[in-house]
Amino acid sequence: MERHIKDYTIKDVQDVYDGPGGLLWEAVMGEQIHSGGPEMTDVLAQKIGLEKGMVVADLCSALGAPARHLAKKYGVMVKGVDATKTMIQKAIQRTKEAGLDKMIEYYEGNVLDLPFKAESIDVVWGQEAWCYVTDKNRLIQEAYRVLKPGGKIGFTDWIITGDISKAELDPLYDTMAFPYMETFEGYQELLKKNGFKVLEAIDQTEEFAKCFDEYYKKVHIDLKPTILENFGQELFDFASNLVTIWRKAAYEHKVGRGLFIGQK
């Protein structure tokens, strides 16, 4: 399938998460802002084999909820990188309030140019955010550069999991400001091409679709009065359309979630 790329940049993503979009996503998906919540974070942590004292680089760390979860539960040191000022500020504040600021540092920056020395990181981590990255090959290259020999990359992301046309992809990308999504096979190829041994690649589309059942209910029932009151009809209509079309595409197994583990 020929890759379909939209003209969304890091600035478009910042606008979403600096504005009401960030608040809406937190309300619908929870503080971790990814499908599956803390339980999914644990699945990834256990598959990677996180151990106390490891240094983890969380790329696109958002509000820092996964970083706090990992630091508290697994005793790892986390370095979060995110390009959105609002997300970084909230992450720093919440991390301080949780008493975890000695274990977690945040860097405002672009994950395509990481602020870390070569071979200084034990684990590169990501959860459902690299779909926003304009050059996923460069991202994987940077991950390889900063990882220690034998270090691991572990991430989940929204991906293309079946045959889908440009006409179907366009509205999905437009609701999310995605430049493009990688395919299930494409991520595995990128990892191999950049020197990683692929340890695991799991298509989690079925679970992903069920998460959208929950988001559909939240938007249309549980949170509807709050969204209308705080954000207005326009944003409610936007959210309603978003969860409807993504849920449909996930149940048709055209888009979904992938989990990937690689080793340097």
MARBA-3410 file (N, C-alpha, C, O; in Angstrom, 1 decimal):
264
0.8,-1.2,0.0,0.0,0.0,0.0,0.9,1.2,0.0,1.8,1.4,0.8 ~ 0.6,2.2,-0.9,1.4,3.4,-1.0,1.0,4.3,0.2,-0.2,4.4,0.6 ~ 2.0,4.9,0.8,1.8,5.7,2.0,1.1,7.0,1.7,1.5,7.7,0.7 ~ 0.1,7.3,2.4,-0.7,8.5,2.2,-0.3,9.5,3.4,-0.5,9.2,4.5 ~ 0.3,10.6,3.0,0.8,11.6,4.0,0.0,12.9,3.9,-0.2,13.4,2.8
-0.4,13.4,5.1,-1.1,14.7,5.2,-0.1,15.7,5.7,0.9,15.4,6.3 ~ -0.4,17.0,5.4,0.5,18.1,5.8,0.2,18.6,7.2,-0.2,19.7,7.4 ~ 0.3,17.7,8.1,0.2,18.1,9.5,1.6,18.1,10.1,2.4,17.2,9.9 ~ 1.9,19.2,10.9,3.3,19.4,11.4,3.2,19.3,13.0,2.1,19.2,13.6 ~ 4.4,19.4,13.6,4.5,19.5,15.0,3.6,20.6,15.6,3.1,20.5,16.7
3.5,21.7,14.9,2.8,22.9,15.3,1.3,22.6,15.4,0.6,23.0,16.4 ~ 0.8,21.8,14.5,-0.6,21.4,14.5,-0.9,20.5,15.8,-2.0,20.7,16.4 ~ 0.0,19.7,16.1,-0.1,18.8,17.3,-0.1,19.7,18.6,-0.9,19.5,19.5 ~ 0.8,20.6,18.6,0.9,21.5,19.7,-0.4,22.3,19.9,-0.8,22.5,21.0 ~ -1.0,22.7,18.8,-2.2,23.5,18.9,-3.3,22.7,19.5,-4.2,23.2,20.3
-3.4,21.4,19.1,-4.4,20.5,19.7,-4.2,20.3,21.2,-5.2,20.5,22.0 ~ -3.0,20.0,21.6,-2.8,19.7,23.0,-2.5,20.9,23.9,-2.6,20.8,25.2 ~ -2.2,22.0,23.3,-2.2,23.3,24.1,-3.6,23.8,24.3,-3.8,24.6,25.2 ~ -4.5,23.4,23.5,-5.9,23.9,23.5,-6.9,22.9,24.1,-6.5,22.1,24.9 ~ -8.2,23.1,23.8,-9.2,22.2,24.4,-9.1,20.8,24.0,-9.6,19.9,24.8
-8.4,20.4,22.9,-8.2,19.1,22.5,-7.5,18.2,23.6,-7.9,17.1,23.9 ~ -6.5,18.8,24.3,-5.8,18.1,25.3,-6.7,17.8,26.5,-6.6,16.7,27.1 ~ -7.5,18.8,26.9,-8.4,18.6,28.0,-9.5,17.6,27.7,-9.9,16.7,28.5 ~ -10.0,17.6,26.4,-11.0,16.7,26.0,-10.4,15.2,26.0,-11.1,14.3,26.4 ~ -9.2,15.1,25.5,-8.6,13.7,25.4,-8.4,13.2,26.8,-8.6,12.0,27.1
-8.0,14.0,27.7,-7.8,13.5,29.1,-9.1,13.1,29.7,-9.2,12.1,30.4 ~ -10.2,13.9,29.4,-11.5,13.6,30.0,-12.0,12.2,29.4,-12.6,11.4,30.2 ~ -11.8,12.0,28.1,-12.3,10.8,27.5,-11.4,9.6,27.8,-12.0,8.5,28.1 ~ -10.1,9.7,27.7,-9.2,8.6,27.8,-8.5,8.4,29.1,-7.9,7.4,29.4 ~ -8.7,9.4,30.0,-8.0,9.3,31.3,-6.6,10.0,31.2,-6.1,10.4,30.1
-6.0,10.2,32.3,-4.7,10.9,32.4,-3.6,10.4,31.6,-2.7,11.1,31.1 ~ -3.6,9.0,31.4,-2.6,8.4,30.6,-2.7,8.8,29.1,-1.7,8.6,28.3 ~ -3.8,9.2,28.6,-4.1,9.6,27.2,-3.7,8.5,26.3,-3.0,8.8,25.3 ~ -4.0,7.3,26.5,-3.8,6.2,25.5,-4.8,5.1,25.9,-5.2,4.9,27.0 ~ -5.1,4.3,24.9,-6.1,3.2,25.1,-5.6,2.2,26.0,-4.4,1.8,26.0
-6.5,1.6,26.9,-6.0,0.6,27.8,-5.5,1.1,29.1,-5.4,0.3,30.1 ~ -5.2,2.4,29.3,-4.8,3.0,30.5,-3.7,2.3,31.2,-2.8,1.7,30.5 ~ -3.6,2.4,32.6,-2.4,1.9,33.3,-2.2,0.4,33.1,-1.1,-0.1,33.1 ~ -3.3,-0.4,32.8,-3.1,-1.8,32.6,-2.3,-2.1,31.4,-1.5,-3.0,31.3 ~ -2.5,-1.3,30.3,-1.7,-1.4,29.1,-0.3,-1.0,29.3,0.6,-1.6,28.7
-0.1,0.0,30.2,1.3,0.4,30.5,2.0,-0.8,31.2,3.2,-1.0,30.9 ~ 1.3,-1.5,32.1,1.9,-2.6,32.8,2.3,-3.8,31.8,3.3,-4.4,31.9 ~ 1.4,-4.0,30.8,1.6,-5.0,29.8,2.9,-4.7,29.1,3.8,-5.6,28.9 ~ 3.1,-3.5,28.6,4.3,-3.1,27.9,5.5,-3.2,28.8,6.6,-3.7,28.4 ~ 5.4,-2.7,30.1,6.5,-2.7,31.0,7.0,-4.2,31.3,8.2,-4.4,31.3
6.1,-5.1,31.4,6.4,-6.5,31.7,7.0,-7.2,30.5,7.9,-8.0,30.6 ~ 6.5,-6.8,29.3,7.1,-7.4,28.1,8.5,-6.9,27.9,9.4,-7.7,27.4 ~ 8.8,-5.7,28.2,10.1,-5.1,28.0,11.1,-5.7,29.1,12.2,-5.9,28.9 ~ 10.5,-6.0,30.3,11.3,-6.5,31.4,11.9,-5.3,32.2,13.1,-5.4,32.5 ~ 11.1,-4.3,32.5,11.7,-3.2,33.3,12.2,-3.6,34.6,11.6,-4.4,35.3
13.4,-3.1,35.0,14.0,-3.4,36.3,14.4,-2.1,37.0,14.7,-1.1,36.4 ~ 14.3,-2.2,38.3,14.6,-1.0,39.1,16.0,-0.4,38.7,17.0,-1.1,38.5 ~ 16.0,0.9,38.7,17.3,1.6,38.3,17.5,1.9,36.9,18.4,2.6,36.5 ~ 16.7,1.2,36.0,16.9,1.5,34.6,16.5,2.9,34.2,15.7,3.6,34.9 ~ 17.1,3.4,33.2,16.8,4.8,32.7,15.9,4.6,31.4,16.3,4.0,30.4
14.7,5.2,31.5,13.7,5.0,30.4,13.5,6.4,29.8,13.2,7.4,30.5 ~ 13.6,6.5,28.5,13.2,7.7,27.8,11.8,7.5,27.2,11.6,6.7,26.3 ~ 10.9,8.3,27.7,9.5,8.3,27.3,9.3,9.4,26.2,9.3,10.5,26.5 ~ 9.2,8.9,25.0,9.1,9.9,23.9,7.7,10.2,23.6,6.9,9.3,23.3 ~ 7.3,11.5,23.6,6.0,12.1,23.6,5.3,11.7,24.9,4.3,11.0,24.9
5.8,12.2,26.0,5.4,11.9,27.3,4.1,12.5,27.8,3.6,12.2,28.9 ~ 3.6,13.5,27.1,2.3,14.1,27.4,2.2,14.6,28.9,3.1,15.3,29.3 ~ 1.2,14.2,29.6,1.0,14.7,31.0,1.8,13.9,32.0,1.8,14.2,33.2 ~ 2.6,13.0,31.5,3.6,12.3,32.4,3.0,11.2,33.2,3.6,10.6,34.1 ~ 1.7,10.8,32.9,1.1,9.8,33.8,1.8,8.4,33.6,2.0,7.7,34.6
2.1,8.0,32.4,2.8,6.7,32.3,4.2,6.8,33.0,4.6,5.8,33.6 ~ 4.9,7.9,32.8,6.2,8.1,33.5,6.1,8.0,35.0,6.9,7.3,35.6 ~ 5.1,8.6,35.6,4.8,8.5,37.0,4.5,7.0,37.4,5.0,6.5,38.5 ~ 3.7,6.4,36.6,3.3,5.0,36.9,4.6,4.1,36.9,4.8,3.3,37.8 ~ 5.4,4.3,35.9,6.6,3.5,35.8,7.6,3.7,36.9,8.2,2.8,37.5
7.8,5.0,37.2,8.8,5.4,38.3,8.3,4.8,39.6,9.1,4.2,40.4 ~ 7.0,4.9,39.9,6.5,4.5,41.2,6.4,3.0,41.3,6.8,2.4,42.4 ~ 6.0,2.3,40.3,5.7,0.9,40.4,7.0,0.0,40.1,7.2,-1.0,40.7 ~ 7.9,0.5,39.2,9.0,-0.3,38.8,10.4,0.3,39.2,11.4,-0.3,39.0 ~ 10.3,1.5,39.8,11.6,2.1,40.4,12.6,2.5,39.3,13.8,2.5,39.5
12.1,2.9,38.1,12.9,3.3,37.0,13.1,4.8,37.0,12.2,5.5,37.6 ~ 14.1,5.3,36.5,14.3,6.8,36.2,13.8,7.1,34.9,14.1,6.4,33.9 ~ 12.9,8.1,34.8,12.3,8.4,33.5,12.7,9.8,33.0,12.7,10.8,33.7 ~ 13.0,9.9,31.7,13.3,11.2,31.0,12.2,11.3,30.0,12.2,10.7,28.9 ~ 11.2,12.2,30.2,10.1,12.4,29.3,10.4,13.5,28.3,11.0,14.6,28.7
10.1,13.3,27.1,10.3,14.3,26.0,9.0,14.6,25.4,8.3,13.7,24.9 ~ 8.6,15.9,25.3,7.3,16.3,24.6,7.5,17.6,24.0,8.2,18.5,24.6 ~ 6.8,17.9,22.9,6.9,19.2,22.2,5.9,20.2,22.6,5.9,21.3,22.2 ~ 4.9,19.8,23.5,3.8,20.7,23.8,4.0,21.3,25.2,4.0,20.6,26.2 ~ 4.1,22.6,25.2,4.4,23.4,26.5,3.4,23.1,27.6,3.8,22.8,28.7
2.1,23.1,27.2,1.1,22.9,28.2,1.2,21.5,28.9,1.1,21.3,30.1 ~ 1.5,20.5,28.0,1.6,19.1,28.5,2.8,19.0,29.5,2.7,18.4,30.5 ~ 3.9,19.6,29.1,5.1,19.6,29.9,4.9,20.3,31.3,5.3,19.7,32.3 ~ 4.3,21.4,31.2,4.0,22.2,32.5,3.2,21.4,33.4,3.4,21.3,34.6 ~ 2.1,20.8,32.9,1.2,20.0,33.7,1.9,18.8,34.2,1.7,18.4,35.4
2.7,18.2,33.4,3.5,17.0,33.8,4.4,17.3,34.9,4.5,16.5,35.9 ~ 5.1,18.4,34.8,6.1,18.8,35.9,5.3,19.0,37.2,5.7,18.6,38.3 ~ 4.2,19.8,37.1,3.4,20.1,38.3,2.9,18.8,39.0,3.0,18.6,40.2 ~ 2.3,17.9,38.2,1.7,16.7,38.7,2.7,15.8,39.3,2.5,15.1,40.3 ~ 3.9,15.7,38.7,5.0,14.9,39.1,5.5,15.4,40.5,5.9,14.6,41.3
5.6,16.7,40.6,6.0,17.3,41.9,5.0,17.0,43.0,5.4,16.6,44.1 ~ 3.7,17.1,42.6,2.7,16.8,43.6,2.7,15.4,44.1,2.3,15.0,45.2 ~ 3.1,14.5,43.1,3.2,13.1,43.4,4.5,12.7,44.2,4.6,11.5,44.6 ~ 5.4,13.7,44.4,6.6,13.4,45.1,7.6,12.5,44.2,8.4,11.8,44.8 ~ 7.5,12.6,42.9,8.3,11.8,42.1,9.3,12.6,41.2,9.9,12.1,40.3
9.5,13.9,41.6,10.3,14.7,40.7,11.8,14.4,40.8,12.6,14.9,40.0 ~ 12.2,13.6,41.8,13.6,13.1,41.9,13.9,12.0,40.9,15.0,11.7,40.5 ~ 12.8,11.3,40.4,12.9,10.2,39.6,12.6,10.5,38.1,12.9,9.7,37.2 ~ 12.0,11.6,37.9,11.5,12.0,36.5,12.0,13.4,36.1,11.8,14.3,36.9 ~ 12.5,13.5,34.9,12.9,14.7,34.3,12.1,14.9,33.0,11.8,13.9,32.3
11.7,16.1,32.7,11.0,16.4,31.5,11.8,17.4,30.6,12.4,18.3,31.1 ~ 11.7,17.1,29.3,12.4,18.0,28.3,11.4,18.4,27.3,10.7,17.6,26.7 ~ 11.3,19.7,27.1,10.5,20.2,26.0,11.3,20.2,24.7,12.3,20.9,24.6 ~ 10.9,19.4,23.8,11.6,19.2,22.5,11.0,18.3,21.5,10.0,17.7,21.8 ~ 11.7,18.1,20.4,11.2,17.3,19.3,11.9,15.9,19.4,13.1,15.9,19.5
11.1,14.9,19.4,11.7,13.5,19.5,12.5,13.1,18.3,13.2,12.1,18.4 ~ 12.5,13.9,17.3,13.4,13.6,16.1,14.8,14.1,16.4,15.7,13.9,15.5 ~ 15.0,14.8,17.5,16.4,15.3,17.8,16.5,15.2,19.4,16.4,16.2,20.1 ~ 16.8,14.0,19.9,16.7,13.8,21.3,17.9,14.5,22.1,19.0,14.5,21.6 ~ 17.6,15.0,23.3,18.6,15.7,24.0,19.4,14.8,24.9,19.8,15.1,26.0
19.7,13.6,24.4,20.5,12.6,25.2,21.7,12.1,24.4,21.7,12.1,23.2 ~ 22.8,11.8,25.2,24.0,11.3,24.6,23.8,9.9,24.0,22.9,9.2,24.4 ~ 24.6,9.5,23.1,24.6,8.2,22.5,24.8,7.1,23.6,25.6,7.4,24.6 ~ 24.1,6.1,23.5,24.3,4.9,24.4,24.1,5.3,25.9,24.9,4.8,26.8 ~ 23.1,6.1,26.2,22.9,6.6,27.6,21.6,6.1,28.2,21.3,6.4,29.4
20.8,5.4,27.4,19.4,5.0,27.8,19.2,3.5,27.8,19.7,2.8,26.9 ~ 18.5,3.0,28.8,18.3,1.5,28.8,17.1,1.1,28.0,17.1,0.1,27.3 ~ 16.0,2.0,28.1,14.8,1.6,27.4,14.2,2.9,26.7,14.1,3.9,27.4 ~ 13.8,2.8,25.4,13.1,3.9,24.8,11.6,3.4,24.7,11.3,2.3,24.3 ~ 10.8,4.3,25.2,9.3,4.0,25.5,8.4,4.9,24.7,8.7,6.1,24.6
7.3,4.4,24.3,6.3,5.2,23.7,4.9,4.6,23.7,4.8,3.4,23.6 ~ 3.9,5.4,24.0,2.5,4.8,24.0,1.6,5.7,23.2,1.1,6.8,23.6 ~ 1.3,5.2,22.0,0.2,5.7,21.1,0.4,7.2,20.8,-0.6,8.0,20.9 ~ 1.6,7.6,20.6,1.8,9.0,20.3,2.7,9.2,19.0,2.8,10.3,18.5 ~ 3.4,8.2,18.6,4.3,8.3,17.5,3.5,8.5,16.2,4.1,8.8,15.1
2.2,8.2,16.2,1.4,8.5,15.0,1.4,10.0,14.6,1.1,10.3,13.5 ~ 1.8,10.8,15.6,1.9,12.3,15.4,3.2,12.7,14.7,3.4,13.8,14.3 ~ 4.2,11.7,14.8,5.6,12.1,14.3,5.7,12.1,12.8,5.2,11.1,12.2 ~ 6.3,13.1,12.3,6.3,13.3,10.8,7.3,12.4,10.1,7.2,12.1,8.9 ~ 8.3,11.9,10.8,9.4,11.1,10.2,9.7,9.9,11.2,10.6,10.0,12.0
9.0,8.8,11.1,9.1,7.7,12.0,10.4,7.0,11.8,11.0,6.4,12.8 ~ 11.0,7.0,10.6,12.3,6.4,10.4,13.4,7.1,11.2,14.2,6.5,11.9 ~ 13.3,8.5,11.2,14.3,9.3,12.0,14.1,9.0,13.5,15.0,9.0,14.2 ~ 12.8,8.9,13.9,12.5,8.6,15.3,13.2,7.3,15.8,13.8,7.2,16.8 ~ 13.1,6.3,14.9,13.7,5.0,15.3,15.2,5.1,15.3,15.9,4.4,16.1
15.7,5.8,14.3,17.2,6.0,14.3,17.7,6.7,15.6,18.7,6.3,16.1 ~ 17.0,7.7,16.0,17.3,8.4,17.3,17.2,7.5,18.5,18.1,7.5,19.4 ~ 16.2,6.6,18.5,16.1,5.7,19.6,17.3,4.7,19.6,17.8,4.4,20.7 ~ 17.7,4.3,18.4,18.8,3.4,18.3,20.1,4.1,18.8,20.9,3.5,19.6 ~ 20.3,5.3,18.4,21.5,6.1,18.8,21.6,6.2,20.3,22.7,6.0,20.9
20.5,6.6,21.0,20.6,6.8,22.5,20.6,5.6,23.3,21.0,5.6,24.5 ~ 20.2,4.4,22.8,20.1,3.2,23.6,21.5,2.6,23.8,22.4,2.6,22.9 ~ 21.7,2.1,25.0,22.9,1.3,25.3,22.9,0.0,24.5,21.8,-0.5,24.1 ~ 24.0,-0.6,24.2,24.0,-1.9,23.5,23.2,-2.9,24.3,23.4,-3.0,25.5 ~ 22.3,-3.6,23.7,21.4,-4.5,24.4,20.1,-3.9,24.9,19.2,-4.6,25.4
20.1,-2.5,24.8,18.9,-1.8,25.3,17.7,-2.1,24.4,17.8,-2.6,23.3 ~ 16.5,-1.8,24.9,15.3,-2.2,24.2,14.4,-0.9,23.9,14.4,0.1,24.6 ~ 13.7,-1.0,22.8,12.7,-0.1,22.4,11.4,-0.8,22.6,11.2,-1.9,22.1 ~ 10.4,-0.2,23.2,9.1,-0.8,23.4,8.0,0.2,23.3,8.1,1.3,24.0 ~ 7.1,0.0,22.4,6.0,1.0,22.2,4.8,0.4,21.6,4.7,-0.7,21.1
3.7,1.2,21.9,2.4,0.9,21.2,2.1,2.1,20.4,2.5,3.2,20.7 ~ 1.3,1.9,19.3,0.9,3.0,18.5,-0.3,2.7,17.7,-0.7,1.5,17.4 ~ -1.0,3.7,17.2,-2.1,3.6,16.3,-1.6,3.3,14.9,-0.7,4.1,14.5 ~ -2.0,2.3,14.3,-1.4,1.8,13.0,-2.5,1.4,12.0,-3.7,1.3,12.4 ~ -2.1,1.3,10.8,-2.9,0.7,9.8,-2.8,-0.8,9.8,-1.7,-1.3,9.8
-3.9,-1.5,10.0,-3.9,-2.9,10.2,-4.6,-3.7,9.0,-4.6,-5.0,9.1 ~ -5.1,-3.0,8.1,-5.8,-3.7,7.0,-5.8,-2.8,5.7,-5.2,-1.8,5.7 ~ -6.6,-3.3,4.7,-6.7,-2.5,3.5,-7.6,-1.3,3.8,-8.8,-1.4,4.2 ~ -7.1,-0.1,3.5,-7.9,1.1,3.7,-7.6,2.1,2.6,-6.4,2.3,2.3 ~ -8.6,2.8,2.1,-8.4,3.7,1.0,-8.0,5.1,1.5,-8.2,5.4,2.7
-7.5,5.9,0.6,-7.2,7.3,0.9,-8.4,8.1,1.4,-8.4,8.9,2.3 ~ -9.5,7.8,0.7,-10.8,8.4,1.1,-11.3,8.1,2.5,-11.9,8.9,3.2 ~ -10.9,6.9,3.0,-11.3,6.5,4.3,-10.2,7.0,5.3,-10.6,7.4,6.5 ~ -9.0,7.1,4.9,-7.9,7.6,5.8,-8.0,9.1,6.1,-7.8,9.5,7.2 ~ -8.3,9.8,5.1,-8.4,11.3,5.2,-9.1,11.8,6.4,-8.6,12.6,7.2
-10.4,11.4,6.6,-11.2,11.9,7.7,-10.6,11.4,9.1,-10.7,12.2,10.1 ~ -10.0,10.2,9.1,-9.4,9.7,10.3,-8.2,10.6,10.7,-8.1,11.1,11.8 ~ -7.3,10.9,9.7,-6.1,11.7,9.9,-6.6,13.1,10.3,-5.9,13.7,11.2 ~ -7.6,13.6,9.7,-8.0,15.0,10.0,-8.6,15.2,11.4,-8.4,16.3,12.0 ~ -9.2,14.2,11.9,-9.8,14.3,13.3,-8.6,14.4,14.3,-8.8,14.9,15.4
-7.5,13.8,14.0,-6.4,13.6,14.9,-5.2,14.5,14.6,-4.3,14.5,15.5 ~ -5.1,15.1,13.5,-3.9,15.9,13.0,-2.7,14.9,12.9,-1.6,15.3,13.3 ~ -3.0,13.7,12.3,-1.9,12.8,12.1,-1.3,13.1,10.7,-2.0,13.2,9.7 ~ 0.0,13.1,10.6,0.6,13.2,9.3,0.5,11.9,8.5,0.2,11.9,7.3 ~ 0.7,10.8,9.2,0.4,9.5,8.7,0.5,8.5,9.8,1.2,8.7,10.8
0.0,7.3,9.5,0.2,6.2,10.5,1.0,5.1,9.8,0.9,4.9,8.5 ~ 1.9,4.5,10.5,2.7,3.4,10.0,1.8,2.1,9.9,0.7,2.1,10.6 ~ 2.2,1.2,9.1,1.4,-0.1,9.1,2.0,-1.1,10.1,3.1,-0.8,10.6 ~ 1.3,-2.2,10.4,1.8,-3.2,11.3,3.2,-3.7,10.8,4.1,-3.9,11.6 ~ 3.2,-4.0,9.5,4.5,-4.6,8.9,5.5,-3.5,8.8,6.7,-3.7,9.0
5.1,-2.2,8.5,6.0,-1.1,8.3,6.9,-0.8,9.5,8.1,-0.5,9.4 ~ 6.3,-0.9,10.7,7.0,-0.6,11.9,8.1,-1.7,12.1,9.2,-1.4,12.5 ~ 7.8,-2.9,11.8,8.7,-4.0,12.0,9.9,-3.8,11.0,11.0,-4.1,11.4 ~ 9.6,-3.4,9.8,10.6,-3.1,8.8,11.5,-2.0,9.2,12.7,-2.1,9.1 ~ 10.9,-0.9,9.8,11.7,0.2,10.3,12.7,-0.2,11.4,13.8,0.2,11.4
12.2,-1.0,12.3,13.0,-1.5,13.4,14.2,-2.3,12.8,15.4,-2.1,13.2 ~ 13.9,-3.2,11.9,15.0,-4.1,11.4,16.0,-3.2,10.6,17.2,-3.4,10.7 ~ 15.5,-2.4,9.8,16.3,-1.5,8.9,17.3,-0.7,9.7,18.4,-0.4,9.3 ~ 16.9,-0.3,10.9,17.7,0.6,11.7,18.5,-0.2,12.8,19.0,0.4,13.8 ~ 18.6,-1.5,12.6,19.6,-2.3,13.5,18.9,-3.0,14.6,19.7,-3.7,15.4
17.6,-2.9,14.8,17.0,-3.6,15.9,16.6,-5.1,15.6,16.3,-5.4,14.4 ~ 16.7,-5.9,16.6,16.1,-7.3,16.4,14.7,-7.2,17.0,14.5,-6.7,18.1 ~ 13.7,-7.5,16.2,12.3,-7.5,16.6,12.0,-8.7,17.5,12.1,-9.8,17.1 ~ 11.7,-8.4,18.8,11.4,-9.4,19.8,9.9,-9.8,19.8,9.5,-10.9,19.9 ~ 9.1,-8.7,19.6,7.6,-8.9,19.6,7.0,-7.9,18.7,7.4,-6.8,18.6
5.9,-8.4,18.0,5.1,-7.5,17.2,3.7,-8.1,17.4,3.4,-9.2,16.9 ~ 2.8,-7.4,18.0,1.4,-7.9,18.3,0.4,-6.9,17.8,0.4,-5.7,18.1 ~ -0.5,-7.4,17.0,-1.7,-6.7,16.5,-2.8,-6.7,17.6,-3.3,-7.7,17.9 ~ -3.0,-5.5,18.2,-4.0,-5.4,19.3,-5.3,-4.7,18.8,-5.9,-4.1,19.7 ~ -5.6,-4.8,17.6,-6.8,-4.1,17.0,-8.1,-4.5,17.7,-8.9,-3.6,17.9
-8.2,-5.8,18.1,-9.5,-6.2,18.7,-9.7,-5.4,20.1,-10.8,-4.9,20.3 ~ -8.6,-5.4,20.9,-8.7,-4.6,22.2,-9.0,-3.1,21.9,-9.7,-2.5,22.6 ~ -8.3,-2.6,20.9,-8.4,-1.2,20.5,-9.8,-0.8,20.2,-10.3,0.2,20.6 ~ -10.5,-1.7,19.4,-11.9,-1.5,19.0,-12.8,-1.4,20.2,-13.7,-0.6,20.3 ~ -12.5,-2.3,21.2,-13.4,-2.3,22.4,-13.2,-1.1,23.2,-14.1,-0.6,23.9
-11.9,-0.5,23.2,-11.7,0.8,23.9,-12.6,1.9,23.3,-13.1,2.8,24.0 ~ -12.8,1.8,22.0,-13.6,2.8,21.3,-15.1,2.6,21.6,-15.9,3.6,21.5 ~ -15.5,1.5,22.0,-16.9,1.3,22.6,-17.0,2.2,23.8,-18.0,2.9,24.0 ~ -16.0,2.1,24.6,-16.0,2.9,25.9,-16.0,4.4,25.6,-16.7,5.2,26.2 ~ -15.1,4.8,24.6,-15.0,6.2,24.3,-16.3,6.7,23.7,-16.8,7.9,24.0
-16.9,5.9,22.9,-18.2,6.2,22.3,-19.3,6.5,23.3,-20.0,7.5,23.2 ~ -19.3,5.6,24.3,-20.3,5.8,25.4,-20.0,7.0,26.2,-20.9,7.8,26.6 ~ -18.7,7.3,26.5,-18.3,8.4,27.3,-18.7,9.7,26.6,-19.3,10.6,27.3 ~ -18.4,9.8,25.3,-18.7,11.1,24.6,-20.2,11.3,24.5,-20.7,12.4,24.7 ~ -21.0,10.2,24.2,-22.4,10.4,23.9,-23.3,10.3,25.1,-24.5,10.7,25.0
-22.8,9.7,26.2,-23.7,9.6,27.4,-23.0,10.3,28.6,-23.4,11.3,29.1 ~ -21.9,9.6,29.1,-21.4,10.0,30.4,-20.9,11.5,30.4,-21.1,12.2,31.4 ~ -20.1,11.9,29.4,-19.5,13.2,29.4,-20.2,14.2,28.5,-19.8,15.4,28.5 ~ -21.3,13.8,27.9,-22.0,14.8,27.0,-22.4,16.1,27.6,-22.1,17.1,27.0 ~ -23.0,16.1,28.8,-23.4,17.4,29.4,-22.1,18.3,29.7,-22.1,19.5,29.5
-21.1,17.6,30.2,-19.8,18.3,30.5,-19.2,18.9,29.3,-18.7,20.1,29.3 ~ -19.1,18.1,28.2,-18.5,18.6,27.0,-19.3,19.8,26.4,-18.7,20.8,26.0 ~ -20.6,19.7,26.4,-21.4,20.7,25.9,-21.3,22.0,26.7,-21.2,23.1,26.2 ~ -21.2,21.8,28.1,-21.1,23.0,29.0,-19.8,23.7,28.9,-19.7,24.9,28.8 ~ -18.7,22.8,28.9,-17.3,23.4,28.9,-16.7,23.7,27.6,-15.9,24.6,27.5
-17.1,23.0,26.5,-16.5,23.2,25.2,-17.4,23.6,24.1,-17.0,24.2,23.1 ~ -18.8,23.4,24.3,-19.7,23.8,23.3,-20.1,22.8,22.3,-19.5,21.7,22.2 ~ -21.1,23.1,21.5,-21.7,22.1,20.6,-20.7,21.7,19.5,-20.7,20.5,19.1 ~ -19.9,22.6,19.0,-19.0,22.4,17.9,-18.0,21.3,18.3,-17.7,20.4,17.5 ~ -17.4,21.4,19.5,-16.4,20.4,19.9,-17.1,19.1,20.2,-16.5,18.0,20.0
-18.3,19.1,20.8,-19.1,17.9,21.0,-19.3,17.2,19.7,-19.1,15.9,19.6 ~ -19.7,17.9,18.6,-20.0,17.3,17.3,-18.7,16.7,16.8,-18.7,15.6,16.1 ~ -17.6,17.4,17.0,-16.2,16.9,16.5,-15.9,15.6,17.2,-15.5,14.7,16.6 ~ -16.1,15.6,18.5,-15.7,14.4,19.3,-16.6,13.2,19.0,-16.2,12.1,18.9 ~ -17.9,13.5,18.7,-18.9,12.5,18.3,-18.5,11.9,17.0,-18.5,10.6,16.9
-18.2,12.7,16.0,-17.7,12.2,14.7,-16.4,11.4,14.9,-16.3,10.3,14.3 ~ -15.5,11.9,15.7,-14.2,11.2,15.8,-14.4,9.8,16.4,-13.9,8.8,15.8 ~ -15.1,9.7,17.5,-15.2,8.3,18.1,-16.0,7.4,17.2,-15.8,6.2,17.2 ~ -17.0,7.9,16.4,-17.8,7.1,15.6,-17.0,6.5,14.4,-17.1,5.3,14.1 ~ -16.2,7.4,13.7,-15.5,6.9,12.5,-14.3,6.0,12.9,-14.0,5.1,12.2
-13.6,6.3,14.0,-12.5,5.5,14.4,-13.0,4.1,14.9,-12.4,3.1,14.7 ~ -14.1,4.1,15.6,-14.7,2.9,16.1,-15.0,2.0,14.9,-14.7,0.8,14.9 ~ -15.7,2.5,13.9,-16.1,1.8,12.8,-14.9,1.2,12.0,-14.8,0.0,11.7 ~ -13.8,2.0,11.8,-12.6,1.6,11.1,-11.9,0.5,11.9,-11.3,-0.4,11.3 ~ -11.9,0.6,13.2,-11.2,-0.4,14.1,-12.0,-1.7,14.0,-11.4,-2.8,13.9
-13.3,-1.7,14.1,-14.1,-2.9,14.0,-14.0,-3.6,12.6,-14.2,-4.8,12.5 ~ -13.7,-2.8,11.6,-13.5,-3.3,10.2,-12.1,-3.8,10.1,-11.7,-4.2,9.0 ~ -11.3,-3.7,11.1,-9.9,-4.1,11.1,-9.1,-3.4,10.1,-8.2,-4.0,9.4 ~ -9.3,-2.1,9.9,-8.6,-1.2,9.0,-7.5,-0.4,9.7,-6.4,-0.2,9.2 ~ -7.8,0.0,10.9,-6.9,0.7,11.8,-6.9,0.0,13.2,-7.9,-0.6,13.5
-5.9,0.2,13.9,-5.9,-0.4,15.2,-4.6,0.0,16.0,-4.1,1.0,15.8 ~ -4.3,-0.9,17.0,-3.1,-0.6,17.8,-2.1,-1.8,17.6,-2.5,-2.9,17.6 ~ -0.8,-1.4,17.6,0.2,-2.4,17.5,1.2,-2.3,18.7,1.4,-1.1,19.2 ~ 1.7,-3.4,19.2,2.7,-3.4,20.2,4.0,-3.9,19.7,4.0,-5.0,19.0 ~ 5.1,-3.2,19.9,6.4,-3.6,19.3,7.5,-3.6,20.3,7.6,-2.6,21.1
8.3,-4.6,20.4,9.5,-4.6,21.2,10.7,-5.0,20.3,10.7,-5.9,19.6 ~ 11.7,-4.1,20.4,13.0,-4.4,19.7,14.2,-4.3,20.6,14.1,-3.6,21.6 ~ 15.3,-4.9,20.2,16.5,-4.9,21.0,17.7,-4.4,20.1,17.9,-4.9,19.0 ~ 18.5,-3.5,20.7,19.7,-3.1,20.0,20.8,-4.1,20.1,21.9,-3.9,19.6
END
